[in-house]
Amino acid sequence: MSMFIKDRVKEVPLGVAAKLSLLKIKKQELSALKGLSYRRADYPG
């Protein structure tokens, strides 16, 4: 049973880290999209 708990403890932080990295990637994509839209507004055509 203790091994099962240890495996669980290892799994949880990995899952949290994965979610955080996904959130960071999404934020970066959003900021990149905003930057592109700003550039388009600055330079029409």
Secondary structure per residue as TSV (DSSP state, phi and psi in degrees):
chain	resnum	aa	ss	phi	psi
A	1	M	-	360.0	-37.9
A	2	S	H	-64.5	-35.9
A	3	M	H	-63.5	-40.9
A	4	F	H	-60.0	-44.3
A	5	I	H	-64.5	-42.1
A	6	K	H	-61.4	-42.6
A	7	D	H	-61.6	-41.2
A	8	R	H	-61.9	-44.3
A	9	V	H	-61.8	-35.3
A	10	K	H	-72.5	-37.2
A	11	E	H	-68.4	-41.2
A	12	V	H	-59.9	-52.3
A	13	P	H	-60.5	-34.4
A	14	L	H	-63.2	-43.4
A	15	G	H	-63.9	-42.1
A	16	V	H	-64.3	-43.6
A	17	A	H	-62.2	-40.2
A	18	A	H	-63.4	-43.3
A	19	K	H	-63.9	-42.2
A	20	L	H	-63.9	-42.7
A	21	S	H	-64.1	-38.0
A	22	L	H	-63.8	-42.0
A	23	L	H	-62.6	-41.9
A	24	K	H	-61.5	-43.8
A	25	I	H	-61.9	-43.1
A	26	K	H	-62.7	-42.3
A	27	K	H	-63.3	-41.9
A	28	Q	H	-62.7	-41.7
A	29	E	H	-63.4	-42.1
A	30	L	H	-63.1	-44.5
A	31	S	H	-64.9	-36.9
A	32	A	H	-65.0	-42.8
A	33	L	H	-63.3	-41.3
A	34	K	H	-62.3	-43.4
A	35	G	H	-60.5	-41.5
A	36	L	H	-63.9	-43.3
A	37	S	H	-66.0	-37.4
A	38	Y	H	-64.7	-42.1
A	39	R	H	-63.8	-40.1
A	40	R	H	-63.7	-38.5
A	41	A	H	-68.8	-37.5
A	42	D	H	-69.3	-40.4
A	43	Y	S	-119.6	80.0
A	44	P	-	-67.2	128.8
A	45	G	-	75.2	360.0
